[in-house]
Amino acid sequence: KQTNIFKKTKIDKLTIEIAAASTTSTTMSSSTNNMKRKKLKPLVITMGSTRETHISNLFQQPNMKKYFEQPTFSPGIPSRELRSRFTFLKHAANAGIIPKHEWEALTSKEAQEIYNQNPEQFFDVLDILNIPIVKEGRKGSDSDKEKHYSRELWEKAKGINRGRNVLGCFFAHLIAMKTLVEGDYDFILEDNVRVPIVMDNIQVNYSQDRSGDAEEHKEINTSFDMQHDNDTVPICAQ
């Protein structure tokens, strides 16, 4: 009788252990499934207009909606906006390039009053308001480091001419990277990206094996290229 009780106790203990292991396995499986279900959050740099519409439509496709949330758009920067001193510094401030306290001084009420009296004194407000010059971590000559960084940056950048499109692209990416980190996004794209598409109920996935009908692929790709031929130029070239 004691032996039977001992056996029953061992069986009950084994049953409990199996049940516990099954519960743990189910929990892990559920957790894994939840991780798989998490959609990625894209952040797309765009100038707007039809490009933004194309990207929105792209992520509305069923094979995209399954894995990605709808994109959030980060503004591109047209090169023409970098010709103006104020808008140049505004974008530089948004990109985190110039010290925050300098930008706040340049956009203060006092700065506006000084600027209205004499636009040439735009940067003088930094001295008038005793805004400290940041020297730590800066590179360049000693004379450069004696200037407020916003003044030095503008004096060196205002004559870059054709290089403004590259600088605008650089600013746009810095702004997007700040947004990505602060907003918990997963990746950054430009609005000229092309990924899996659906045309005339035919799904073309560039990551799949292309061993099928070559002429069919060629026909679909040609149709796509003709439709978007003027819409795949990188944003940096704007």
Beta strands, then each sheet from edge to edge (+ up, - down):
strand 1: 42-46
strand 2: 72-75
strand 3: 187-190
strand 4: 197-199
strand 5: 202-204
sheet 1: 2+ 1+ 3+
sheet 2: 4+ 5-
end
